[in-house]
Amino acid sequence: MLIHQDLTKEKQALEFVKCKNNFLYFLHNYVIIPEVGGSVLYGPELMNSKFKQTIQCSLKHGRVILLATRQLGKSTLAAAILEYLLNFYPSNRAIILNFSKTSGLENIDKVRFIHNNLPIFLASPYKNRAVERRTYIEYQNGSKISVFYPSSATSADTLARSLSSPILYVDECAFIRNMGDAWSLT
């Protein structure tokens, strides 16, 4: 864990470049994750070998379909990856598709939590002062993340319509009503 409070401007700039060039460096040195009773740095000791393989695969190939058991930290890891891509790569767009409003908002809140716990020199400021807009986050660097979920007003054929994004995170795909129809439209 780095102590970043006493870094000079030059060292802060070097840390920014190290983080941008190496996701694992960013993850292990700066990503704070919520935990029951507080929060903890997402250090290497929290990550099993399968998660390391998942990260390496996603960074190498740009896509991952993961079928895994519950409560492993997949959503938290996805939030860290999303924060990394939006914070360090300007004008990026990410979309989260989820099966329910509650789960979708939990996912975007994880991204917000990670962002809010970054040191100031690493975090791209929010575009809007009203960061409590629950279904999306906009950064001053032009990046944006939005969450979508089925509702009584959104049918399967409109859930994914007109969503153009280089980053798509579909959480708990099996529980998204009519996902096959939505996926065939993207």
C-alpha positions in Angstrom: 0.0 0.0 0.0 1.3 3.4 -1.0 1.2 6.3 1.4 0.2 9.0 -1.1 -0.4 12.0 1.2 3.3 13.1 1.1 3.9 12.6 -2.6 5.4 15.6 -4.5 3.7 16.7 -7.7 6.3 14.9 -9.7 5.8 11.7 -7.8 2.0 12.1 -8.2 2.4 12.4 -11.9 4.6 9.2 -11.9 2.0 7.4 -9.9 -0.7 8.4 -12.3 1.3 7.0 -15.3 2.1 3.8 -13.4 -1.6 3.3 -12.6 -2.7 4.1 -16.2 -0.2 1.7 -17.6 -0.8 -1.2 -15.2 -4.3 -2.1 -13.9 -3.0 -4.5 -11.3 -0.7 -1.8 -9.9 -3.7 0.6 -9.7 -5.9 -2.2 -8.1 -3.4 -3.3 -5.5 -2.2 0.2 -4.5 -5.2 2.5 -4.8 -8.5 0.6 -5.0 -10.4 0.7 -1.7 -13.3 -1.7 -1.5 -16.2 -1.7 1.0 -16.2 -4.4 3.5 -18.5 -5.2 6.4 -17.5 -2.9 9.2 -15.3 -0.6 7.1 -13.2 -0.7 3.9 -10.0 -2.3 2.8 -7.4 -1.9 0.1 -7.8 -4.5 -2.7 -4.4 -5.9 -2.2 -3.0 -9.1 -3.8 -3.8 -11.2 -0.7 -7.5 -10.7 -1.4 -7.3 -12.1 -4.8 -7.2 -15.8 -5.6 -5.5 -17.3 -8.6 -8.7 -17.6 -10.6 -9.4 -13.9 -10.2 -5.9 -13.1 -11.4 -6.5 -15.3 -14.5 -9.9 -13.5 -15.1 -8.2 -10.1 -15.0 -5.3 -11.2 -17.2 -7.8 -12.7 -19.7 -9.9 -9.5 -19.8 -6.9 -7.3 -20.2 -5.4 -9.5 -22.9 -8.5 -10.3 -24.9 -10.8 -7.4 -24.0 -13.8 -9.6 -23.1 -14.7 -12.2 -20.6 -17.7 -14.3 -20.0 -17.5 -15.6 -16.4 -19.7 -18.3 -14.9 -18.8 -18.5 -11.2 -20.4 -19.0 -7.8 -21.9 -16.2 -5.8 -20.2 -13.9 -3.4 -16.7 -14.1 -4.8 -16.3 -10.3 -5.4 -17.0 -10.4 -9.2 -19.1 -7.2 -9.1 -16.5 -5.4 -7.0 -13.7 -6.4 -9.4 -15.9 -5.3 -12.3 -16.4 -2.0 -10.6 -12.7 -1.6 -10.2 -12.1 -2.4 -13.9 -14.9 0.0 -15.0 -13.5 2.8 -12.8 -10.0 2.2 -14.2 -11.2 2.4 -17.8 -13.4 5.5 -17.3 -11.0 7.4 -15.1 -7.7 6.9 -17.0 -9.1 6.8 -20.6 -11.0 10.0 -21.5 -14.2 10.0 -23.5 -14.9 6.4 -22.7 -18.5 5.0 -22.3 -19.6 2.1 -20.2 -23.0 0.5 -19.8 -24.1 -1.8 -17.1 -27.1 -4.1 -17.8 -28.7 -5.6 -14.7 -31.7 -7.7 -13.9 -33.2 -5.2 -11.3 -33.0 -1.6 -10.4 -31.6 -2.4 -6.9 -28.8 -4.5 -8.2 -28.0 -2.0 -11.0 -27.8 0.8 -8.5 -25.5 -1.3 -6.2 -23.2 -1.8 -9.2 -22.9 1.8 -10.0 -22.5 2.7 -6.3 -19.5 0.4 -6.2 -17.9 2.3 -9.0 -18.7 5.6 -7.2 -17.3 4.3 -3.9 -14.0 3.3 -5.6 -13.8 6.6 -7.3 -14.6 8.6 -4.2 -11.8 6.8 -2.3 -9.1 7.5 -4.8 -6.5 10.2 -4.0 -7.4 13.5 -5.6 -4.4 13.4 -8.0 -5.7 10.1 -9.5 -9.4 10.8 -9.7 -10.9 12.6 -12.7 -13.5 15.0 -11.1 -17.2 14.5 -11.7 -18.7 16.6 -14.5 -21.8 17.5 -12.4 -21.9 18.5 -8.8 -25.0 16.4 -8.3 -23.1 13.1 -8.1 -26.1 11.5 -6.5 -27.7 10.9 -9.9 -28.1 7.3 -9.3 -28.3 5.8 -12.8 -25.2 7.3 -14.3 -21.8 9.0 -13.5 -20.2 11.6 -15.8 -16.5 12.5 -15.4 -14.9 15.8 -16.5 -12.6 13.8 -18.8 -15.7 13.0 -21.0 -16.2 9.4 -19.7 -19.7 8.2 -18.7 -21.1 5.1 -17.1 -24.9 4.3 -17.1 -26.9 1.5 -15.7 -30.0 0.0 -17.4 -32.4 -2.6 -16.1 -35.8 -4.0 -17.2 -38.8 -2.1 -15.8 -42.5 -2.0 -16.4 -41.8 0.8 -19.0 -38.9 -1.0 -20.6 -39.6 -4.2 -22.7 -36.9 -6.6 -23.8 -36.9 -5.1 -27.3 -36.1 -1.6 -26.0 -33.8 -2.4 -23.1 -30.6 -2.4 -25.3 -31.8 -0.3 -28.2 -29.5 2.5 -29.3 -26.9 1.7 -26.6 -23.6 2.3 -28.2 -20.6 1.6 -26.0 -17.2 0.1 -26.1 -17.7 -1.3 -22.6 -20.6 -3.5 -21.7 -20.9 -5.1 -18.3 -23.9 -7.5 -18.0 -24.4 -8.6 -14.4 -26.3 -11.7 -13.7 -27.4 -12.2 -17.3 -29.4 -15.3 -16.6 -31.9 -13.3 -14.5 -32.5 -10.5 -17.0 -35.9 -11.0 -18.3 -35.9 -11.8 -22.1 -32.1 -11.2 -22.3 -31.9 -13.3 -25.5 -34.2 -10.8 -27.2 -32.3 -7.8 -25.9 -28.9 -9.4 -26.8 -30.0 -10.1 -30.3 -30.7 -6.4 -30.8 -27.3 -5.1 -29.7 
